Amino acid sequence: MVVTINRPDVMNALHPMANAELAGIFDDFQADPNLWVAIITGAGDRAFSAGNDLKFQAEADGKRPAHPTTGFAGLTARWDLNKPLIAAVNGVAMGGGFEIALACDLIIASDNARFALPEPKVGLAALAGGVHRLPRHIGIKRAMGMMLTGRTVSAEEGYDLGFVNEVVPHDDLLSSAKRWAEQILACSPMSIRATKEAAYQGLDKPGVRAAYEHRYDAVRAMIDSEDFVEGPKAFAEKRSPQWQGR
């Protein structure tokens, strides 16, 4: 599934109605057994998302807009999604826009992409997961260097820091994101979901042993699936596996 944030007139910033719509879209993605990978990107050439629509918020007299229970864009607090998400960042990813990308499993960036968590410059903080995810992605000192200054980072620096998986020419962005998706789709979706769930939930454990010994629902589902039988069988028969996703 490819989702495009389509508010280019405000650099794809999100107001409450857009957040609610995106939450519904990703609810459907999560529930649909025929959708295995999602890509999210922004309309136009300027911005992936400039984050929260501050003009809309200002017109609401500074009242903080209500977000869906699944967070900003319906993603930043969606803790139980074990299907892969790819952010195809086509331009500016600021504040909540960067937090959307950080909530994804892969970030593929156009060579004109820019990233920042500039909330302190406008009296806010990156509370849609940014202050927690970025240190886990790149380490506390590097993250604090971005978050305490609000400075902007290029796509290439994002790659060097480790939160961008690949930087590609702008015109190749969506095809590159789809190339990554196709590589994921070549694998068993049951294995992919087990891997994602174990990796993220394991980070919450106090050490490798605790993470190793924990029992993961998606791992059990993988072991009980048709794909668990099909994979070794296809390998032994020297043919491509026919994944069922169950």
Secondary structure, 3 states (H helix, E strand, C coil): CEEEECCHHHCCCECHHHHHHHHHHHHHHHHCCCCCCEEEEECCCCEEECCECHHHHHHCCCCCCCCCCCCHHHCCCCCCCCCCEEEEECCEEECHHHHHHHHCCEEEEECCCEEECCHHHHCCCCCCCHHHHHHHHHCHHHHHHHHCCCCCEEHHHHHHHCCCCEEECHHHHHHHHHHHHHHHHCCCHHHHHHHHHHHHHHHCCCCHHHHHHCCCHHHHHHHCCHHHHHHHHHHHCCCCCCCCCC
